Amino acid sequence: MDDVDGSHRASFRSSLLVALGWYATVIAAALLGTSGIPTAPDRDCSAMFSCLTAQEQLGLLALVGAPFLAGLLVITLALTGLLARRLPSSILAGTLSVLGSLAVAAVAGAAWQAAR
């Protein structure tokens, strides 16, 4: 029936597509979640970046988040290469590579915070 061969390995391409799908899902959910939040009628615009339009907020987020996302993608690419060789499932390899890259980013952030 469903015999899993010991030599069967996950496809690197499929695993990477699964990982990119997770990133796209999270980004889309965040954009949809913030688009439904109404703005307060009485906003105090004295603070920096407090009265940005939605388009300006998206541009600022892309400017700040692009290096972070690029770092996550590099780590994900490396982890996907390692995990796709050892795991039989592309879905599992892609998901674990995303979780692993988020764990590396969390540890790096904690180390940076502790060094401050």
C-alpha positions in Angstrom: 0.0 0.0 0.0 1.8 3.1 1.3 5.2 1.7 1.7 7.7 4.4 2.6 11.0 3.6 1.1 14.1 4.5 3.2 15.8 6.1 0.2 12.8 8.4 -0.6 13.7 12.0 0.0 11.6 15.2 -0.2 12.0 17.4 -3.2 14.0 20.5 -2.5 11.8 22.5 -4.9 8.6 21.4 -3.4 9.9 21.9 0.2 11.0 25.4 -0.7 7.5 26.2 -2.2 5.9 25.0 1.0 8.1 27.3 3.0 7.4 30.3 0.7 3.7 29.4 1.0 3.9 29.8 4.7 5.6 33.2 4.4 3.0 34.3 1.9 0.2 33.1 4.1 1.5 35.0 7.2 2.1 38.2 5.2 -1.4 38.0 3.6 -3.1 37.4 7.0 -1.2 40.3 8.5 -2.2 42.6 5.7 -5.9 41.5 5.8 -5.9 41.8 9.6 -4.6 45.3 9.6 -6.8 46.5 6.7 -10.0 45.9 8.7 -9.0 48.0 11.7 -10.7 51.4 11.5 -8.8 54.6 12.3 -9.6 56.5 15.3 -11.4 59.8 14.5 -9.4 61.9 17.0 -5.8 61.0 16.3 -3.0 62.9 17.9 -0.4 63.5 15.2 2.3 64.9 17.4 4.3 61.6 17.6 6.5 60.5 14.7 4.8 58.1 12.3 1.4 58.4 14.0 -0.6 59.8 11.1 0.6 57.8 8.2 -1.9 56.7 5.6 -2.3 52.9 4.9 -0.2 53.2 1.8 2.6 55.0 3.7 2.5 52.4 6.5 2.8 49.6 4.0 5.8 51.4 2.4 7.5 51.9 5.8 6.8 48.2 6.7 8.3 47.0 3.5 11.4 49.2 4.0 12.0 48.0 7.5 10.8 44.4 7.1 12.6 43.7 3.8 16.0 43.0 5.4 14.5 40.9 8.1 12.5 38.9 5.5 15.6 38.5 3.4 17.5 37.1 6.3 14.7 34.7 7.1 14.6 33.5 3.5 18.4 32.9 3.5 18.1 30.8 6.6 15.0 29.0 5.3 16.9 28.2 2.1 19.8 26.6 4.0 17.5 24.7 6.3 15.4 23.4 3.4 18.5 22.1 1.7 19.4 20.2 4.9 15.9 18.9 5.8 14.9 17.9 2.3 17.7 15.4 2.3 16.6 13.7 5.5 12.8 13.9 5.5 10.5 12.0 3.2 7.8 14.7 3.1 8.1 18.0 1.3 5.4 19.5 3.5 7.2 18.5 6.7 10.6 19.7 5.4 9.2 23.1 4.3 7.3 23.7 7.5 10.2 22.7 9.7 12.6 24.9 7.8 10.3 27.9 8.4 10.0 27.1 12.0 13.7 26.6 12.3 14.4 30.0 10.7 12.0 31.7 13.0 13.7 30.0 16.0 17.1 31.2 14.7 15.8 34.7 14.3 14.3 34.6 17.9 17.6 33.4 19.4 19.5 36.1 17.4 17.0 38.8 18.6 17.3 37.6 22.2 21.1 37.6 22.0 21.0 41.1 20.5 18.7 42.3 23.2 20.8 40.8 26.0 23.9 42.4 24.5 22.3 45.9 24.7 
